[in-house]
């Protein structure tokens, strides 16, 4: 029961839903999430960690990069929730803008802690 509550709490935030939408497209580092959602590094990291702690994401290290992706090996219920998130955000203008910005998002710096210069 605690896992279910934790899962729904993680999904009860707009930023985290937007992150899942982006991560359903592809694996991303923190700076790519920052660029796609146009949010700060602190906000991106905090929300990614909430999704990771709830079991929705997996984390892979590649050198200095921390790469997040949807944990497709998680419980079947999580796959159903991911499908619901994807369907629920279909046609949402904010979610569409996030995906559009993701196309030009790039890894920057050694710690993904800043946005690229404009």
N, C-alpha and C positions, 0 to 999 in steps of 0.2 A: 504494500500500500504506500509506503514512504517513497519508493521509486516513482510511482505513478504521480504522486503529489509533486515531487521535485520536477518531473517532466512537464506537467501542466504549468507550474510556476515559471519554468524556463520559457515556455511558449506564450506566456501572458504579456510579453513586452514587444512593442513594435520593432525596436531595433534588432532584437534577436530573431524575429520572424524575417526581417529583411536580410539579415546575415544568412539565415538558412536558405533563402531564395537564391542568394548569390552563390553559396557553397553547393547548391544543387547543380549549378552550372559547371563549376570546376574547383579544384583545390586552390586555396589562396593563403598568402601570408598576411600578417596584420596590416601592413601598409597597403596592400591591395584592397583589403576590406575597408580601410580608412578612405581610400580614394573612391571606391564604388559607392559607399554610403555617405561620403562627405562628412565624416565625423572625426573626432580627435582620437589619438592613439590610446589614451586612457579609457575612453568609452568603448573603443573597439576591443581592447584587451580584456576589460572587465566582462563584457557581454560574451565574448568568445569563451572565456573561462566558465561562465555560467552554463553555456550550452555543452561544453566539454564535461563539466562536473555532472550534468544531468544525463550524460551518456549519448548525446546526439552526434558528437564529433569525435574524430580521432586526430591525434597530433603526431606529426612526423617531423623530425629534425633533419635538415639538409645543410650542413655547415653551420653558419650562424642563423639560418632561417628556421622559423617555426611555421610549418605548413599545416593548415587545418583543412579537413574534408569531412563529409558526411560519413558516419560510421555505418557502412552498409552491412556489417556483420553483427550489428546489435539485434536486440529482440525484435520479433516480428511486429509487435505493437508500434515500435519506433518507425518502421517502414510505412506502416499505415498512417502514422502522424505526419511523416514527411510528405506522403502523397496528398494528405489533406492541406498541408501548408502550401504545396505547389498549386493545387487546384484553387485554394482560397485566394492566392495572390495573382492568379491569372487575370490579366486585364487591369490590374491595379496600376495607376500611373506612376506612383512612387517606386514600386517594385520594378516597373519597366525602365524607369530612369536609372535605377541602380544597375540593372543589367547592361544598359547602354554605356554607363561610365566604366563598368568592369572591362569592357572591350579595350579601353585605353589605359587601364590600371597597370602599373609596373612596380617591380620591387625596387626599393631605393635604400640607400645607406646600408650600414652593417647591422643595424638592429631594428629596421622597420619602424623607427620611432618618429619619422617626420614625413610630411608630404613632399612630393617632388616639386622642384621649382616650376613656376608657371611660365 
